[in-house]
Amino acid sequence: METAIAGSAIYRYETQEQLDMYSQELKADIKRIRKNVKLVTEGVCVAASTLGSLEALLVFLKSQKIPVAAVCIGDVSKEDTQRALTPMLTEENKKKKREYATILAFDVKILPDAIKFSEENGVKIITAKIIYHLCDQFMEHVKDVKQKLKEQEGKDAVFPCILKTVALINKKYPLILGVEIDRGILRPGTPVCIPSKENLKLGIVESIEANNKG
C-alpha cells in the first residue's frame, strides 16, 4: 500500500494475463498525467486530493500558462512546503520570483506542521475546492507580490541631480549647505558626491533647503 496513489483505479485479477493488462492500464494513467505537465525549475507546487483532480488542475494551469515545479497528491505536509520553497533559495529568485513560493492546494487539507513552516518561511498556501477560484487567488497573489517589490525598489532608487553650493551654513556636523539645482530633483536620502582633486567624497542628503531651479 506504500506505493498506492490516491484516486487511481482498483482492479481485481485472477490470472497473470489480467495482472499484466491492468498494470499497463495503470501505467497509461501515469503517463497521461506526466504528459499534461512539464515540470520546470521555477514554478508553483500543486497539491490535489486524487489523481483525476490533479490531472484536471494541471491541464487548467497549463492553459493559464502558470508554471508548475512540483506536484503531490493528498494532504499538504511540511515536506511539500519545503519543496515549494526550494527553488526560491537563491538571492536572485528571492527578489524576482517570490510569487512561485506558493502551493496551490485543490480540495485537500493543510497539516499543522505545513502551516507552521509556511508562516515561518514565507510560503504562500492557497486553498480552494473550485479550480477557477484557485487560479484567481493565485493571480491576485502575484499582483500583490509584484506591487510590494515595486514599492521596495522605489525606496532603493536614486534620482540623480546636478547641484552647486551657494552658501555654507554650518561647517560642523551636521554639515548644512545652501545649494542650487542645475538639473534633476534633489530628494532626502540622495547620495551626494563632491569632487575633490582625484577623489570623490560621498555624503547623504538628510534634509533639503535648496533653491531648486531644475
HUZI-V236141 format. One record per backbone hydrogen bond with DSSP energy under -1.0 kcal/mol. NH is the residue of the N-H (numbers start at 1). CO is the residue of the C=O. Records with the same first field share a line. If there is no record, write none. Layout:
# HUZI-V236141
NH: CO  CO
This chain:
# HUZI-V236141
4: 1
8: 5
19: 15
20: 16
21: 17
22: 18
23: 19
24: 20
25: 21
26: 22
27: 23
28: 24
29: 25
30: 26
31: 27
32: 28
33: 29
34: 30
35: 31
36: 32
40: 68
44: 67
45: 102
46: 70
47: 104
48: 72
51: 6
54: 50
55: 51
56: 52
57: 53
58: 54
59: 55
60: 56
61: 57
62: 58
63: 59
64: 60
65: 62
66: 61
69: 44
70: 44
72: 46
74: 48
76: 109
81: 77
82: 78
83: 79
84: 80
85: 81
86: 82
88: 85
89: 86
94: 90
96: 92
97: 93
100: 97
101: 98
102: 100
103: 124
104: 45
105: 126
106: 47
107: 128
111: 76
115: 111
116: 112
117: 113
118: 114
119: 115
120: 116
121: 117
122: 118
123: 118
124: 101
126: 103
128: 105
134: 130
135: 131
136: 132
137: 133
138: 134
139: 135
140: 136
141: 137
142: 138
143: 139
144: 140
145: 141
146: 142
147: 143
148: 144
149: 145
150: 146
151: 147
152: 148
153: 149
154: 150
155: 151
156: 152
162: 183
164: 180
166: 178
167: 178
169: 176
170: 176
176: 170
178: 167
180: 164
181: 211
182: 162
183: 162
189: 205
190: 187
192: 203
194: 201
196: 199
199: 196
201: 194
203: 192
205: 190
211: 179
212: 210
